[in-house]
Amino acid sequence: MNTILEMMEKRNEAWEGAKAFVESKRDKDGLLSEEDAKTYAGMEKKVKDYGAEIERLRSMEAMEDELKKPVSKPIISKPLKENDDKPEKTGRASDEYRKGMLMALRSNFKHVSDVLQEGVDTDGGYLVPDEYDTRLIDVLSEQNIMRQLGTIITTSGEHKINIAATKPAALWVEEGGALTFGDATFSQIIMDAHKLHVAIKITNELLYDNAFNLESYILDQFGKALANTEEDAFLNGDGKGKPLGLFAETGGGQATAVTSGANISADDIISLVYTLKRPYRQNAKFILNDQTISSIRKLKDNNGAYMWQPSVQAGEPDRLFGYEVYTSAYAPLAEAGKPAVAFGDFSYYNIGDRGTRSFQELKELFAGNDMTGYIAKERVDGKLILPEAVQILKMKA
């Protein structure tokens, strides 16, 4: 078989011969005779045939190279174990620590493995495994609207947040005139830690019943109890031994809007919306009680259409005047002289989690009832760091 290189050389020779033939056969007008034109056409066809043959040889060569490849490659590397590429978990995040905590719960803390010593709490309990703690946080976030809307920070001690109290103003000055200097002052908000705990007691039969999902039960009960108490404090707390709430008279949102009558009207909601400064309205939302929503949902515009905009997508909140609405059983009722609706950017409400949560087991307290008690503890604080970011609608006295 002729090689591709040989065929390319023959094609080049044929083309050079065709060009030389044309130059030698042109008449005085630069044209070819009919017979010479037929001869040249044959020579040109031969050049093209060489080209087609070259392409055919190249295609055959590529096909042969493909067929020479092995059907499968031998495995020469060492087989990897499952999840070998993931870093090994250590400390309270390890599977051994989580299993040790579960075994301790089931055995009334009679079988405590050495691995639990990595998470001994200062009060004599055991720090919650990282996996449990994450799931507790998930429960708190799901049950607690303020953990969804606020800003959560983790603190290791007293946390100070600097706030600009006064801002410098720009002034016009004539050329060559004296400059005026203003003072920029700052204040501080201190995030402390208030202790919150929840205690439950479980019969020893359940502790030894392997068919019962004790872990999920405890996490669910602890998570709901902590979330409900937290949300109440984040909304109504007075800051004494508990967080300072959004609706607090001092330190909460600014209560500059007041209803015009004994009931909330559409005009009152409009006034509340525009009482909030424009930059905060971009991420603003409503928080109110279910009973207050019942009254507001009946409000209509001048055309008789309801102003309430129900959600058309699962998981999305309803809207009022285009803003998202969140309900809480702990939001104040619409009573005379009391706050009723909060509207603002709730990301300015900071929730400070101090450290992590811990479990503690009560060995003797419920021994007479053949039960075992467990305590979950946390330290948390919450404050609205910028009161002007949230406006409160108060009912007329």
N, C-alpha and C positions, 0 to 999 in steps of 0.2 A: 504493500500500500504506500502511495506517495505521502510523504510528510507534508504538514501544513506549510513549512518553510519552503519546500520545493515548489509547491503549488503557487505560493505567493511570488516566487521568482519568475515562474513561467507566465503568470498574469502580468507582471511588470514588463517582461520582454514582449508579450503580445501587444500591450498598450503602446509601448514605444514604437513597435513596428507599424501599428495602425496610424499613429501620428505622423511617422515618416512617410507613409504611403500617401496620406492626404496632402502633405506639403509638396510631394513630387508630382502629383497628378492634377494640381489646380491649373486652369487655363489662365489666359490673360485677364479675365474678369474675376479670378479667384474662385471659380466654380468647378465642380466635378462633373464629369460626364455621367450619363445614366448607368453605363456599365461599371465605371469606377465607383459610383455611389453604392451599387449593389455589392461590389467587392468589399468596400469599407464597412457596410452593414454586417457582412459576415464576420469581419475581423472584430467589430465591436461586440457582436454576440458571443464570440469566443472569450473575450475578456470578462463578460458578465457570467459566462458559464464557469470560468475559473473562480470567480467570486462566490458563486453559489456552492461550488464544491468545497471551497475553504470553510464556509459557514457550516456545511454538513460535517466536515471533519472535526471542527471545533465542538459541535454538538455531541458527536460520537465520543470524543475524548472526555467531555464533561460527564456524560452518562457512565462511561467506564470507570472514572474516578469515584463516582457516587456508589456504584455497585461493589467497588473494592472495600468500602467502609465496613467494619464489623457490625453485625446485627445488634449486639449489646456489648457494653464495656464491662470488664470485670471490676468488682468492688475491691479496691485495694486499701481503703481507709478503714479505721476501726469504727464499728457501729456505735452510734450515740444512744445514750439512754434518753427516755422521754424527759423533756424540760431541762436537758443538760445546758441549754443556752441561757437559762434563767438563773440569776444569782440566788444562792442559798439563803433562806430567811433565817435570821438569828434573833436572839432576845425574845421580847414579847410578841414579835411577829412570827416566830417559828411555829410549825405545826406541833412540835413537842410541847410547847408552852400552852397552846390552846387545848390539846388533849389532856394535859396535866390539870388544867383548870376544870375541865368538864368532869374528869375522874374525881377530883376533890369535891365537887358539888354533889356528885352522885353518892359518894361514900361518907357524906357528912364530915368531910375534911379529915377522915381517919387515914386516908391514903394520900398523903401529900408528897409529891415527887420533888427531887432536888431542883428540878428545872424551875419550879415556882419561886425559888429564892431570888431569882433575877428580878421579880416584880413585887417585892415586899413593900407594902404601904407603911408610912410612918405611924399610922394608927393601928397597925396590927393586921390589916387585911392584905389583899393581893390586888395589884394593878390589873385592870381589865386587859386581856389580850388585844393587840392592835386590830385584829379582825373583828372582835366583838365591839371594840370602840368605834370602828368605822360603821358597823351596822347600827349601833346605838345612835350615832350621828345621823344616819339615814332615817331612822325612826323619828328623831327629833326634828329633822328638816321636813319630813312629810307631815307630821302632826302640828308643827309650830310654824305659823305663817311668818313670824318675825325672823326666824332663822333663814327663811327663804328670801325675805326682802331686805334684811339688814346686812351689815358687813361684819363678818366673823374674823376675829383675830385671836391668836394664841399667845398668852402672856406667861412669863416665868416669874414675874414679880409685879410690883406696882407699876402700872403703865401710864405714862403721861402723854397727853395729846395736846400739841400747841395749836391755839386758835387765834387768828388775827382779830383783835378786838376793835381797833380803829385802823383805817387805811388812809394813806396819803392821798391828797387831792391835787389835780393838775390846775394851775392858774395861768392866765394870760399875763404877760409882762411886756412892757415896752422895751425897745432896744436900748440897752444901757441902764435899764431900771434895776432896782434891787430885787434879788431872789427871795422868795418866802419859803421857809422850811417848815414842813409839817411833821408831826410825830406819828410813827407807826408803833402801836402797842400790841402786845400779845398776852393772851391769857392761857391757862392750862386747865384741861379736864383730866382728872385722874381716874383711871380704870382700876378698881379694886377687885376683890374676890369675895363673894358671899357663898357660904356653904349651903348646898341643897342636897337632900338625901331622900331616898325612898326605900322602904322596908317591906318585905313580904315574908310570909311563912308558908312552908310547903310540908305536906305530910311525908313521913319517911317512906311510905309505900311508893309514892311517886319517885322518890329519889332512887329506889332500887329497881324501878320498872324500866327495863331497857327499851320497851316499845314506846315509851312516852318521850316526846321530843322536848326534854327539859330545857335545853339550851335556847330554843326558839321561844318557849314560853317565858322564860326569865327576861330575855332581851325585849320581848314585846311588852311585857308588863312594866318593866323598868323604863323603857323608852317612852311609853304613853304617859306614865305618871310624871316623869321629869319634864316632858314636853308641855303638858298642860299647865304645870306650876310655873314653868319658865314663861310661857306666853302670857299668863295672867300678870306676872311681874313686869315683863317687857312693855305691857300696855298700861298697867295701873300702879306699878310699884312706886313707893314714896322714897326709895333710896336708903331707908333705915333697915339694915340687915338684909336687904334685897336690892335688885336693880332698880333704876329710876325709869319709870314708864313714859311712854309717849303722851299719855293723857294727864300726867302729873301736873298739878297746878303750878309748881315751881320746878323748872328744869326740863319740862316737857315741851311740846310744840306751842307755838304762839296762838293764843285764843283771841284773835282780833275780830273774828266774824261771829255775829250773833243773829239768830233767826228773827224775822220780823214779827212772828206771831207764836202761838203755842205749838204749832205744827211746822214741820219742815216743808218749805215750798220750793218750786223750781228756781225762783229768783234767789233764794238763800244758797242753793248749790252753786249757781252761777257766781254769786258774790264770793263764795268760798274759793272757787277755782281761781278767780282773778285777784284774790287777796295774796295768793302765793306768787312770789316774784317769778318772772318769765324764765330765767335759767333753770329753776327747779321744776318747772312744769313739763320739761322734756321727758323726764323719767317719773313723773308723779303718778300716784295711785291712791285709791280710796281704801280706808279701813273702817268698818262699821259693824254694828250688831245685826243679827238676822231680823229682829223685830223692826229696827229702823229701815232695813231694806224693804220690808213689807209695805211700809208707808211710801217710800220713795218710788217703788215700782208702779204705784198707782198714779204718779204724776204724769200729766199730759201737756203737750204744747198747745198753741192756739188753734191748731188744726185738729185737735182731738187725738193725735198720735202719741203713744207712750214714749217717754224719753229714755226708758230703760232699753238697753241693747243686749239681749241674751246672747250667750256664746253659741256660735254655730259649729264649733269644733270641740271634740272631746278633749278635756284637760286644759282648755283655755278659759280664763276668767271672764265673767260678764263685764260689760262696760257701761259707764254712765258719762254722758257728754264726751265719749271717745276715750275715757280713761279707765284702766282696769280696776275692778272692784274685788276686794278681799274681805271675807267675813270672819268674825271671831266671836265665839260665845262669851269672851271676856271683855269685848268692847263695851263701853258704858251704854246703858239704855237712854233713850231720848226723854229725859226728865227735865222739868223746869230748873233753870239755873245750872244745869250740868253739861259737860261736853258730850257730844253725840257722834261727830264724824271727824276723822282725821284724813287730811289730804296733803300729800307732799312726796318728796323723794326720800324714801325710808332707808336708802343706802347710807344716809348720814347717822343712822342709829347703829352704834358699834356694840357688838357682843364680844366680850372678852372671856375666853375659856382659859382658866388657870390650870395648866398641867393636863392630866388625863383622869379618867374615871377609875374608881376602884371598887372591888367587891369586899365585903366583910361577912363572915359567918358567925351566927350566934349559937353557941353550943348548948347552953344550959337553960336559956330563958324559956323555951317552949318544950323542954324535955318531958314535962309532965303530960303534955298533950300528944306526945310522940310526933312532934313536928320540929322542923328546923327553920330558923330565920335567916334571911340574907338581906344585906344592906348594900345599896349602890350609892356612891357619893360623888359629888362634883363640886367645883368651885367656879362660879361664873359671875359676871357683872354685865350690866348693859346701861348705856347712856346715849341720849341724843346729843351729839357733839356740836350741832349747829341748829339751834331752835328755829331760826327763820326758814329752814328747809321743810318744815312741816307746819301746816296751819290747821287749827282746830275750830270746828263750828260748834258753838255753845247754844243751848236752848234759852230762849228768852225767859227771864226770871218772872 
